[in-house]
Amino acid sequence: MSKPRGKIYQSQQMEQWITKELETTELGRYIGTRKNLFDLRRTAVVHNLHVLAKIFTYATEQSATLS
């Protein structure tokens, strides 16, 4: 059985409030090892994108000089 609209609206308001509180306080959403793992993966993705951009730039420069 589905929830009445009022209850859904209340739970949505609560979730939004919690999210806003987490953003404004110094306590983050991720703490400890989980945060470190998230940051490591995020940093690795950014690094990989930079490497791919350099490879792509080098390949396009080489093809332009050969033409």
N, C-alpha and C positions, 0 to 999 in steps of 0.2 A: 504494500500500500504506500502511496506517495505522501510526502509531507505537504501540509498546507503551505500556501505561499508565504504567510506570515513567518512561519518557522524557518523557511529557506532564507527569507530576507534577513532575519535576525542572525542566522549563522553566517551569512555572507558579510554582514556588518562586523561581526566579531572577528572573522578572518582578516578583513581589511584593517581593522584596528590593531590586531596583533602584528601584522606586517609593518604597519606604520610605526608602531612602537619599537620594533626590532631595528628599523632603519634609523631611528632618531637616537637610540641609546648606543652606548659603546659595545654592548653585547651583540655580537653578530649572529647571524642565522646558523653559521657553521662554526664549531669550536673544536679545538684540539687537533687530533690526527686527521679528522675529516676535512677540516679547513686547509690543513697543509697539503693534503692529497689533492683537493680541489684546486688550490693555487698552483701546485706543481703541474697538474694537467693543463690548466689554463695557460701557464707560461710556456709549456711545451708546444701547445697548439700555435701560439703566437710566433714562437721561434721557427717552427716548421713552415709557417706561412712566409716568414721573411726569407728563409732559405729557398723556398720555391719561387719567390719573386726574383731573387738574384739569379737563379738558374734560368728562368724565363727571360729575364733582361739580357743575360749573356748570350742565350741562344738566338734571340732576335737581333742582337748586334752582330753576331757572327754571320747570320744569314743575310743581313743587309750589306756587309762588307764583301761577301762572296758574289752578290748580284751585280 
